[in-house]
Amino acid sequence: MAARIGPQTTQPSPLEDSTQGTLPSPLGSIGARRRKKRLHLGLSLFWRTFFLLVLLLIGCTVAWLQTFRALEYEPRAIQTAHQIASLVNLTRAALVYSDAITRVSLIKTLADQEGVRILPREPGDRFTPFTSGALDQRMTEELIARLGEGTTVASRVNDEPGLWVGFTIESDTYWLLVDPTRFSRLDRRTWMIWLATTMALSLAGAALITRLINRPLKQLSQATLQVREGEYEAHRLDERARTNEIRAVNVGFNRMADQLAKIEQDRAVMLAGISHDLRTPLARLRLETEMSVADEDARDHMAADIAQLDAIIDKFLDYARPDHVDFRPVLLRDVIDACTYAVQDHEDIKITVDVPGDLRVMADEVELQRVISNLVENARRYGKTPSTGVADITIQAQAHNDAVLIKVRDHGAGVAPAMLSQLSKPFFRGDVARTSAAGAGLGLSIVTKNIERMGGTFALTSTPGRGLAAHIRMPRAASIKPDAAVAAKDKPGPVAGAPGNGADRS
């Protein structure tokens, strides 16, 4: 029965099967779940350490300011009040005990050399009290306490700014104007500039310290990703680090990567030996069977057993293949057509394909062909419709945001939901009767492994009595022109990894 290619229409997610109703794809909302997860993720270790250091520095700065205010700033203001009071008392005494000529000379000397002006106080003088802040109020109280009642402290007299102290000599009143620069305090702008400079330097220092602390951990994280991708020599850690603990971790990690690389190399050599050592006896057995066994039925069964052993060897080699993939934009419809071409004339299978011709994915074309071929062969073996004995397979795909959702579904008996998590494990067979199993139990394990190393996601869903569905989510590539897609679609042909290589529901 020839494979039937369905219309190339894009259907809404979740992917639907018109014969069995809607079977939601468990991967359709994975992008939204990942975005939601990213929103709930905490800060990275760098930023977490950075903010903790910033909070510590801010707390220390605030505590230092309060300490300075309590132990230095206020005592300095009181000390300034004592100096001003002493200056007023000395000036008063000098003026009291000097004659008129000497008094004029003294006032002039104080103005020229000390910056202190003595002015008579008039009844109509306008002044502003020196009480702009708590410390100014404290200084005023201290001056009044030392100079006596009737003392006036002002910050401006007759619109002339300065530190004015009003005092009396006998019955006369005077103003003493002190040079403000002698007792100037830091203004608010100076404080803000100082604080801004301090905070900028603190932030820069916190960022530098955090970077130095977290750099070894970041390097270890990058090296771990490289090793996970199979690149054992691409990222070596510094074994001469100054910190003992970091040096020990780096040395241990490099030794582990070396051992993994050696294990990988030994595995490749072992698999090459297995392929040679097993296939040569199998070829001799096949030849001897064809030449020595007279019973045609027995000969056919023996040849089938030998072919099954050869297919099992292929499965072992596929499962143990090194994790190297060649990513490039691949036309999904061309890959599916090539995979279905090899089985389109089989009597026990009917395939319906509903995939847009211009839909492309980022994948390794050979690995993707192996995935689709294994799923089709798996459905052909285990997904036959009980009433017809024919495997009715539906292959659908559509774009979904920045991904492509693919579904390969049969309409067989399905499997129990409790068994779904076991199907993709190596050497697990879904058939209870092991004598009916025709493979090594690696078919779906190979599918899962290939999809994961291509950056995709794989999941299985099943409804007993309605069949098994394999869901694939792959990164989406840019679309191509429709005429190019049509031209490419007209060239299907058999490919490596096509069905018939012994895939099994596992």
Rosetta blueprint (number, residue, H / E / L):
1 M L
2 A L
3 A L
4 R E
5 I E
6 G L
7 P L
8 Q L
9 T L
10 T L
11 Q L
12 P L
13 S L
14 P L
15 L L
16 E E
17 D E
18 S L
19 T L
20 Q L
21 G E
22 T E
23 L L
24 P L
25 S L
26 P L
27 L L
28 G L
29 S L
30 I H
31 G H
32 A H
33 R H
34 R H
35 R H
36 K H
37 K H
38 R H
39 L H
40 H H
41 L L
42 G L
43 L L
44 S L
45 L H
46 F H
47 W H
48 R H
49 T H
50 F H
51 F H
52 L H
53 L H
54 V H
55 L H
56 L H
57 L H
58 I H
59 G H
60 C H
61 T H
62 V H
63 A H
64 W H
65 L H
66 Q H
67 T H
68 F H
69 R H
70 A H
71 L H
72 E H
73 Y H
74 E H
75 P H
76 R H
77 A H
78 I H
79 Q H
80 T H
81 A H
82 H H
83 Q H
84 I H
85 A H
86 S H
87 L H
88 V H
89 N H
90 L H
91 T H
92 R H
93 A H
94 A H
95 L H
96 V H
97 Y L
98 S L
99 D L
100 A H
101 I H
102 T H
103 R H
104 V H
105 S H
106 L H
107 I H
108 K H
109 T H
110 L H
111 A H
112 D H
113 Q H
114 E H
115 G L
116 V E
117 R E
118 I E
119 L E
120 P E
121 R L
122 E L
123 P L
124 G L
125 D L
126 R L
127 F E
128 T E
129 P E
130 F L
131 T L
132 S L
133 G L
134 A H
135 L H
136 D H
137 Q H
138 R H
139 M H
140 T H
141 E H
142 E H
143 L H
144 I H
145 A H
146 R H
147 L H
148 G L
149 E L
150 G L
151 T L
152 T E
153 V E
154 A E
155 S E
156 R E
157 V E
158 N L
159 D L
160 E E
161 P E
162 G E
163 L E
164 W E
165 V E
166 G E
167 F E
168 T E
169 I E
170 E L
171 S L
172 D E
173 T E
174 Y E
175 W E
176 L E
177 L E
178 V E
179 D L
180 P H
181 T H
182 R H
183 F H
184 S L
185 R L
186 L L
187 D L
188 R H
189 R H
190 T H
191 W H
192 M H
193 I H
194 W H
195 L H
196 A H
197 T H
198 T H
199 M H
200 A H
201 L H
202 S H
203 L H
204 A H
205 G H
206 A H
207 A H
208 L H
209 I H
210 T H
211 R H
212 L H
213 I H
214 N H
215 R H
216 P H
217 L H
218 K H
219 Q H
220 L H
221 S H
222 Q H
223 A H
224 T H
225 L H
226 Q H
227 V H
228 R H
229 E L
230 G L
231 E L
232 Y L
233 E L
234 A L
235 H L
236 R L
237 L L
238 D L
239 E L
240 R L
241 A L
242 R L
243 T L
244 N H
245 E H
246 I H
247 R H
248 A H
249 V H
250 N H
251 V H
252 G H
253 F H
254 N H
255 R H
256 M H
257 A H
258 D H
259 Q H
260 L H
261 A H
262 K H
263 I H
264 E H
265 Q H
266 D H
267 R H
268 A H
269 V H
270 M H
271 L H
272 A H
273 G H
274 I H
275 S H
276 H H
277 D H
278 L H
279 R H
280 T H
281 P H
282 L H
283 A H
284 R H
285 L H
286 R H
287 L H
288 E H
289 T H
290 E H
291 M H
292 S H
293 V L
294 A L
295 D L
296 E H
297 D H
298 A H
299 R H
300 D H
301 H H
302 M H
303 A H
304 A H
305 D H
306 I H
307 A H
308 Q H
309 L H
310 D H
311 A H
312 I H
313 I H
314 D H
315 K H
316 F H
317 L H
318 D H
319 Y H
320 A L
321 R L
322 P L
323 D L
324 H L
325 V L
326 D L
327 F L
328 R E
329 P E
330 V E
331 L E
332 L H
333 R H
334 D H
335 V H
336 I H
337 D H
338 A H
339 C H
340 T H
341 Y H
342 A L
343 V L
344 Q L
345 D L
346 H L
347 E L
348 D L
349 I E
350 K E
351 I E
352 T E
353 V E
354 D E
355 V L
356 P L
357 G L
358 D L
359 L L
360 R E
361 V E
362 M E
363 A E
364 D L
365 E H
366 V H
367 E H
368 L H
369 Q H
370 R H
371 V H
372 I H
373 S H
374 N H
375 L H
376 V H
377 E H
378 N H
379 A H
380 R H
381 R H
382 Y H
383 G L
384 K E
385 T L
386 P L
387 S L
388 T L
389 G L
390 V L
391 A E
392 D E
393 I E
394 T E
395 I E
396 Q E
397 A E
398 Q E
399 A E
400 H E
401 N L
402 D L
403 A E
404 V E
405 L E
406 I E
407 K E
408 V E
409 R E
410 D L
411 H L
412 G L
413 A L
414 G L
415 V L
416 A L
417 P H
418 A H
419 M H
420 L H
421 S H
422 Q H
423 L H
424 S L
425 K L
426 P L
427 F L
428 F L
429 R L
430 G L
431 D L
432 V L
433 A L
434 R H
435 T H
436 S H
437 A L
438 A L
439 G L
440 A L
441 G L
442 L L
443 G H
444 L H
445 S H
446 I H
447 V H
448 T H
449 K H
450 N H
451 I H
452 E H
453 R H
454 M L
455 G L
456 G L
457 T E
458 F E
459 A E
460 L E
461 T E
462 S E
463 T E
464 P L
465 G L
466 R L
467 G E
468 L E
469 A E
470 A E
471 H E
472 I E
473 R E
474 M E
475 P E
476 R E
477 A L
478 A L
479 S L
480 I L
481 K L
482 P H
483 D H
484 A H
485 A H
486 V H
487 A H
488 A H
489 K H
490 D L
491 K L
492 P L
493 G L
494 P L
495 V L
496 A L
497 G L
498 A L
499 P L
500 G L
501 N L
502 G L
503 A L
504 D L
505 R L
506 S L
